[in-house]
């Protein structure tokens, strides 16, 4: 198995550099923004910097195997460190209002970078097999329908969540059960199709390995 193509590695490289810069800011803030060092925030920032370093190494193609899983670990470490670091810094930056104002944009940037890294990790796995995309698209359609159903319940469907003044209660409950069942079906179908899309790549990798060993 070769490393991921440049179209995936280079975006991850740029994202990792950005993540490193973001966590360097939180590292500096934890160490110097207040009179006393914010040690938990400092520790979470160090984990984020370490994740960024590994992301840069992945982006440079220094690891040939396991790119998808490694990139997912980088994304998870960045997201976890970002959320926990944000919680700690938010509670300890009362004496540094200028830095506190930057916490939300900082967290948003870390979250966006982590999610983008996770998306690249998934893409690196899915491109191994052309058969996986139909499952991924099907899963995306199911989740899009689930999101549409959620928006519907925020709008006209919101009436189903409270007792009707003029109307049979049995009809309201029946409609609410139908909506809940539909949401459960869409969630299960979307999750199954996405998982199936990744499973296909494993089967195809195994088949390719057997063919290579037989030849």
Secondary structure, DSSP 8 states (H G I E B T S, - for coil): -----HHHHHHHHHHHHHHHHHHHHHHHHHHHSSSS--HHHHHHHHHHHHHHHHHHHHHTT---S-HHHHHHHHHHHHHHHHHHHHHHHHHH-TT-HHHHHTHHHHHHHHHHHHHHHHHHHHHHHHTT-TTHHHHHHHHHHHHHHHHHHHHHHHTGGGGGGS--SSS-HHHHHHHHHHHHHHHHHHHHHHHHHHHHHHHHHHHHHHHHHHHHHH-
